[in-house]
């Protein structure tokens, strides 16, 4: 496998892991609800960022 493809796969896996971690943190913060004023940011904002990062990672991995 050429070095360029290996780097793309590594970046894709890294982005997917970061997206999964942010999604997990978003889920935990939404369930615990430590600051009620930020519930929408935790639920919608962080989840959207996590999904976008995971999909970009999938793009890099599967292309």
Secondary structure as GFF3:
##gff-version 3
##sequence-region A 1 63
A	DSSP	alpha_helix	3	32	.	.	.	ID=ss1
A	DSSP	three_ten_helix	36	38	.	.	.	ID=ss2
A	DSSP	alpha_helix	39	40	.	.	.	ID=ss3
A	DSSP	pi_helix	41	46	.	.	.	ID=ss4
A	DSSP	alpha_helix	47	62	.	.	.	ID=ss5
###
